Amino acid sequence: MNNYKIYFSHGKETGPKAYKISYLRAIAEKLEFETESIDYTSTKNPDKRVEILLNSYEKSKKTILYGSSMGAYVSLSASEIIMPKAMFLLAPAFYLPNYKTQSFPKANVPTTIIHGRNDTVVPYKNSIKFAEKHICELHIVNDNHSLSNSKNIISFLFEEFLRGLIKNSLNQP
């Protein structure tokens, strides 16, 4: 174990065993990361989901936040309190009407965003807007909101993201 724990936050219409979480969780566990996939299906309110995440995380662990769509909004909204070591966000639901948070905390940790160019749920330009204001890596792929055709690139980027965290933690005193 490497003392990192990844909290997976699913999107509005999926659940804790969604296909993206399932295959990314397997990659993380292969690299000896502890993982937890939080179940938010009791509410569709993004701000109540933030509360659920805040009540779930362990302060004693180095935290990594993963979020897809509304789950990315939840992860980033909670990040100011959780103070994660890194974030991995897919098709993040940023700058959407009816979402309480419109101005997000600075992502001062390694952050990777992947967003589909053909996303009709959350415009990919919202991720560009976020990336221009924050220190993060942004990948625009030829896919829609579900990113279901981008499994290989997401898997590759996620594994490289985690390997980079391991390498950096080994180089720190």
Residue pairs with C-beta under 8 A, 6 or more apart in sequence:
1 32
1 34
2 31
2 32
2 33
2 166
2 169
3 61
3 62
4 33
4 34
4 61
4 62
4 63
4 64
4 85
4 165
4 169
5 33
5 34
5 35
5 36
5 57
5 58
5 61
5 62
5 63
5 64
6 25
6 28
6 33
6 34
6 35
6 36
6 63
6 64
6 65
6 66
7 35
7 36
7 38
7 53
7 56
7 57
7 63
7 64
7 65
7 66
7 75
8 16
8 21
8 24
8 25
8 35
8 36
8 37
8 38
8 66
8 67
8 71
9 38
9 40
9 49
9 53
9 65
9 66
9 67
9 68
9 70
9 71
9 72
9 74
9 75
10 16
10 18
10 21
10 37
10 38
10 40
10 68
10 71
11 18
11 68
11 69
11 70
11 71
11 91
11 93
12 44
12 46
12 69
12 70
12 93
14 21
14 68
15 39
15 41
16 37
16 38
16 39
16 40
16 41
17 37
18 68
19 148
20 68
20 90
20 147
20 151
20 154
21 37
21 66
21 68
23 151
23 155
24 66
24 154
24 155
24 158
25 35
25 37
27 155
27 158
27 159
27 162
28 35
28 158
28 162
29 35
31 159
31 162
31 163
31 166
33 64
33 162
34 61
36 56
38 52
38 53
38 56
40 49
40 52
40 71
40 74
42 52
43 49
43 52
46 70
46 73
46 74
46 77
46 93
46 99
46 100
47 77
47 100
47 101
49 70
49 71
49 74
50 74
50 77
50 78
53 74
53 75
53 78
53 82
54 78
54 81
54 82
57 63
57 78
57 82
62 85
62 169
63 82
63 83
63 84
63 85
64 84
64 85
64 86
64 87
64 88
64 162
64 165
65 75
65 76
65 78
65 79
65 82
65 84
65 86
65 87
65 88
66 75
66 87
66 88
66 89
67 73
67 74
67 75
67 76
67 87
67 88
67 89
67 90
67 92
68 89
68 90
68 91
68 147
69 90
69 91
69 92
69 93
69 121
69 122
69 145
70 93
72 89
72 90
72 91
72 92
72 93
72 94
72 113
73 92
73 93
73 94
73 96
73 99
73 101
75 84
75 87
75 89
76 87
76 89
76 92
76 94
76 104
76 105
76 107
77 101
77 104
79 87
79 105
79 107
79 109
80 105
84 109
85 109
85 110
85 165
86 109
86 110
86 111
86 161
86 165
87 107
87 109
87 110
87 111
87 112
88 111
88 112
88 158
88 161
89 111
89 112
89 113
89 114
90 113
90 114
90 115
90 147
90 154
91 114
91 115
91 116
91 119
91 121
91 122
91 127
91 145
91 146
91 147
92 113
92 115
92 122
92 126
92 127
92 130
93 99
93 121
93 122
94 104
94 122
94 126
94 127
94 129
94 130
95 102
95 126
95 129
95 130
96 122
96 126
104 130
104 134
106 134
106 135
107 134
107 135
107 136
108 135
110 136
110 137
110 161
110 164
110 165
111 134
111 135
111 136
111 137
112 136
112 137
112 138
112 139
112 157
112 161
113 127
113 130
113 131
113 136
113 137
113 138
113 139
114 139
114 141
114 147
114 150
114 153
114 154
114 157
115 122
115 124
115 127
115 138
115 139
115 140
115 141
116 124
116 140
116 141
116 142
116 143
116 144
116 145
116 146
116 147
116 150
117 124
117 140
117 141
117 142
117 143
118 142
118 143
118 144
119 143
119 144
119 145
120 144
120 145
121 145
122 145
124 140
127 138
127 140
128 138
128 140
130 136
131 138
139 153
139 157
141 147
141 150
141 153
142 149
143 149
143 150
147 154
